[in-house]
Amino acid sequence: MIIAHLSDLHLDDGPRAEERVAAVMAYLGELTVDAVVVTGDIADHGAASEYARAAELLKHPAPVLVCPGNHDVRAEFRTGLLGLPASDAPIDLAREVDGVLFALCDSTIPGRGAGFLADASLEWLDETLSGGDGPAFVAFHHPPVEVGVSLVDAIRQTGEDRLAAVLARHPRVVALLAGHVHTGASTTFAGVPLRIAPGVVSSSLLPVEPGAGRGWDEGGPLDFERPPSLLLHVLHDDGRVTSHHRVV
């Protein structure tokens, strides 16, 4: 199985973000993948118009699976992308693709940049993972660990010990998929591979890179000139996940 993983589109009704998303989707249109996972910040302001455009752009023959990020608004996300009634409740979704479970969790806290999995979301995840023994991916926007980008680490997912306890009960989870950081990164959490997709809209800078010390009023520690990129995950028959970084 091959999974395309992208994140942080930040569609804002402007041409720049739209062109970058369109370029990524055009690239994916030439590939045969089994699923496309988008780990949040699909819209920049959470406006209905942004989700309407996202629905037009995020099309592929394979299932396109989405979860919200801190820039998304739950009610508009539900109506614009999922065709569901408006609600401010967490958006937790599960989809099985060719025997592989994808559990997409809502790690957002409305009105805040940081992340947290509500008790109800963790209970849902525990129950969902209990429904079988095939391989499973768990996706959310906020990584539950620090990754070395200070401004993002300050608004990572907290309460992570609770998530670790759920994962310990379900060895079927082959990898965790996240976004939020605007850089492709690979680490582990609770003994499980954690793969973070790069940002489509921009790339964050590590402290050792030129420009990393810029304040947000100067554009922040972000590089808007680098081309968009994504990850392609290969799920092997033995349960290993190999991740490839692709620049578009």
C-alpha positions as CSV (number, residue, x, y, z in Angstrom):
1,M,0.0,0.0,0.0
2,I,1.2,3.5,-0.8
3,I,-0.3,6.5,1.1
4,A,0.2,10.1,0.0
5,H,0.5,12.4,3.0
6,L,0.2,16.1,2.8
7,S,-0.5,18.9,5.3
8,D,-0.9,22.6,6.0
9,L,-2.5,23.8,2.8
10,H,-3.7,27.1,4.3
11,L,-6.1,27.9,1.4
12,D,-7.0,31.6,1.9
13,D,-8.9,32.6,-1.2
14,G,-5.7,33.8,-2.7
15,P,-3.8,32.5,-5.7
16,R,-0.5,31.5,-4.1
17,A,-1.8,28.7,-1.8
18,E,-4.2,27.5,-4.4
19,E,-1.5,27.2,-7.0
20,R,0.7,25.2,-4.6
21,V,-2.2,22.8,-3.7
22,A,-3.1,22.4,-7.4
23,A,0.5,21.5,-8.2
24,V,0.6,18.8,-5.5
25,M,-2.7,17.4,-6.6
26,A,-1.6,17.4,-10.3
27,Y,1.5,15.5,-9.3
28,L,-0.6,13.0,-7.4
29,G,-2.9,12.7,-10.3
30,E,-0.1,11.0,-12.2
31,L,0.4,8.4,-9.4
32,T,-1.5,5.3,-8.4
33,V,-1.7,5.6,-4.6
34,D,-4.2,3.8,-2.3
35,A,-5.1,6.8,-0.1
36,V,-4.4,10.5,0.3
37,V,-4.2,11.7,3.9
38,V,-4.3,15.5,4.7
39,T,-3.4,16.2,8.3
40,G,-5.0,19.6,8.9
41,D,-4.9,23.3,8.4
42,I,-6.7,22.9,5.1
43,A,-8.1,26.4,5.4
44,D,-6.3,29.4,6.6
45,H,-9.2,31.3,8.2
46,G,-11.8,28.5,8.4
47,A,-14.1,30.3,5.9
48,A,-16.8,28.5,3.9
49,S,-15.2,29.7,0.6
50,E,-11.9,28.2,1.6
51,Y,-13.4,24.8,2.1
52,A,-15.4,25.0,-1.1
53,R,-12.2,25.5,-3.0
54,A,-10.5,22.7,-1.0
55,A,-13.3,20.3,-2.0
56,E,-12.7,21.2,-5.6
57,L,-8.9,20.7,-5.4
58,L,-8.6,17.7,-3.1
59,K,-9.8,15.1,-5.7
60,H,-8.2,11.8,-6.5
61,P,-9.3,8.3,-7.6
62,A,-8.1,7.1,-4.2
63,P,-9.9,8.0,-1.0
64,V,-9.0,11.4,0.3
65,L,-9.0,11.4,4.1
66,V,-8.9,14.7,6.1
67,C,-8.6,15.8,9.7
68,P,-8.7,19.4,11.0
69,G,-5.9,21.6,12.2
70,N,-5.8,24.7,14.4
71,H,-6.6,27.0,11.5
72,D,-9.7,25.0,10.6
73,V,-13.2,25.7,12.0
74,R,-15.2,22.6,12.8
75,A,-18.6,23.6,11.7
76,E,-17.4,24.9,8.3
77,F,-15.0,21.9,7.9
78,R,-17.9,19.5,8.4
79,T,-20.3,21.2,5.9
80,G,-17.7,22.1,3.3
81,L,-15.5,19.0,3.2
82,L,-17.6,16.2,4.7
83,G,-21.1,17.1,3.7
84,L,-22.2,16.8,7.3
85,P,-24.4,19.0,9.4
86,A,-22.6,21.9,11.1
87,S,-21.4,21.1,14.6
88,D,-18.7,22.2,17.0
89,A,-18.0,18.7,18.3
90,P,-14.6,17.1,17.6
91,I,-14.2,15.6,14.1
92,D,-13.1,12.0,14.6
93,L,-13.3,9.8,11.5
94,A,-12.4,6.2,10.6
95,R,-12.1,4.7,7.2
96,E,-10.8,1.2,6.2
97,V,-9.0,1.0,2.9
98,D,-8.1,-2.4,1.5
99,G,-8.0,-3.9,5.0
100,V,-6.0,-1.0,6.5
101,L,-7.6,1.2,9.1
102,F,-7.2,5.0,9.1
103,A,-8.3,6.6,12.3
104,L,-8.2,10.4,12.0
105,C,-8.5,12.3,15.2
106,D,-9.3,15.9,16.0
107,S,-6.4,17.3,18.1
108,T,-7.7,20.9,17.8
109,I,-8.7,23.2,20.7
110,P,-11.2,25.8,19.2
111,G,-9.7,29.3,19.3
112,R,-6.2,28.1,20.2
113,G,-3.1,27.1,18.4
114,A,-2.1,24.2,20.7
115,G,-3.4,20.7,20.4
116,F,-5.1,18.2,22.8
117,L,-7.1,15.0,22.2
118,A,-10.3,15.3,24.2
119,D,-11.3,12.4,26.4
120,A,-14.1,11.6,24.0
121,S,-11.7,11.4,21.1
122,L,-9.4,9.1,23.0
123,E,-12.3,6.8,23.9
124,W,-13.4,6.8,20.3
125,L,-9.9,5.9,19.2
126,D,-9.6,3.1,21.7
127,E,-12.9,1.7,20.6
128,T,-12.1,2.1,16.9
129,L,-8.7,0.3,17.2
130,S,-10.4,-2.5,19.1
131,G,-12.5,-3.3,16.1
132,G,-9.9,-5.5,14.3
133,D,-6.3,-6.6,14.2
134,G,-5.2,-5.4,10.8
135,P,-2.7,-2.6,10.3
136,A,-3.8,0.8,11.4
137,F,-2.6,4.4,10.9
138,V,-3.6,7.1,13.4
139,A,-3.6,10.6,12.1
140,F,-4.0,14.1,13.8
141,H,-2.7,17.6,13.2
142,H,-0.5,18.3,16.2
143,P,2.6,16.1,17.0
144,P,2.6,14.8,20.6
145,V,6.3,15.5,21.0
146,E,8.8,18.3,20.5
147,V,10.5,18.3,17.1
148,G,13.1,21.0,17.4
149,V,11.1,23.9,16.0
150,S,10.6,26.1,19.0
151,L,7.6,28.1,17.9
152,V,5.7,25.0,16.9
153,D,6.9,23.0,19.9
154,A,5.2,25.6,22.1
155,I,1.9,24.7,20.6
156,R,2.3,20.9,20.1
157,Q,-0.2,18.3,21.4
158,T,-0.2,18.0,25.1
159,G,-1.8,15.4,27.4
160,E,0.2,12.9,25.4
161,D,0.5,10.3,28.2
162,R,-3.1,9.5,27.6
163,L,-2.5,8.8,23.9
164,A,0.5,6.7,24.8
165,A,-1.7,4.5,27.0
166,V,-4.2,3.9,24.2
167,L,-1.4,3.0,21.7
168,A,0.1,0.6,24.2
169,R,-3.1,-1.4,24.0
170,H,-3.1,-1.6,20.2
171,P,0.1,-2.9,18.6
172,R,-1.7,-2.9,15.3
173,V,-0.9,0.8,14.9
174,V,2.0,0.9,12.4
175,A,2.5,4.6,12.3
176,L,1.2,8.0,13.5
177,L,0.7,10.7,10.8
178,A,0.8,14.5,11.7
179,G,1.3,17.9,10.3
180,H,1.5,21.4,11.9
181,V,5.3,21.7,11.8
182,H,5.6,22.8,8.1
183,T,8.6,20.5,7.7
184,G,8.9,16.9,6.8
185,A,10.2,15.0,9.9
186,S,10.4,11.5,11.2
187,T,10.6,10.5,14.9
188,T,8.9,8.1,17.3
189,F,6.2,8.4,20.0
190,A,5.4,5.7,22.5
191,G,7.5,3.3,20.4
192,V,5.5,4.0,17.3
193,P,6.9,5.7,14.1
194,L,5.7,9.3,13.9
195,R,5.8,10.8,10.4
196,I,5.2,14.6,10.0
197,A,4.3,15.9,6.5
198,P,5.9,19.0,5.2
199,G,3.7,22.1,4.8
200,V,2.3,22.7,1.3
201,V,2.1,26.4,1.8
202,S,5.5,27.0,3.4
203,S,8.5,25.4,5.1
204,S,9.6,26.1,8.6
205,L,13.2,26.6,9.4
206,L,15.3,24.9,12.0
207,P,17.3,27.1,14.4
208,V,20.5,26.5,12.5
209,E,19.1,27.8,9.2
210,P,19.4,31.4,8.0
211,G,16.3,33.4,8.8
212,A,15.1,31.1,11.6
213,G,15.3,34.0,14.1
214,R,12.8,36.2,12.3
215,G,9.7,37.3,14.3
216,W,6.2,36.8,13.0
217,D,6.0,40.4,12.0
218,E,8.9,39.7,9.6
219,G,7.3,36.6,8.1
220,G,8.2,34.3,11.0
221,P,10.7,31.4,10.8
222,L,9.2,30.3,7.6
223,D,10.5,30.0,4.0
224,F,7.8,30.8,1.4
225,E,10.1,30.3,-1.6
226,R,10.8,26.6,-1.3
227,P,8.5,24.5,-3.5
228,P,5.7,22.5,-2.0
229,S,6.4,18.9,-1.0
230,L,4.7,15.8,0.5
231,L,5.4,12.3,1.8
232,L,4.7,9.0,0.2
233,H,4.5,6.2,2.8
234,V,4.9,2.6,1.8
235,L,3.3,0.0,4.0
236,H,5.2,-3.3,3.6
237,D,3.7,-6.7,4.1
238,D,5.7,-7.1,7.4
239,G,4.1,-4.0,8.9
240,R,7.1,-1.7,8.3
241,V,6.5,1.8,7.0
242,T,9.0,3.5,4.7
243,S,8.5,7.2,4.0
244,H,9.8,9.1,0.9
245,H,9.9,12.8,0.7
246,R,8.9,14.3,-2.7
247,V,9.3,18.0,-3.8
248,V,6.8,19.1,-6.4
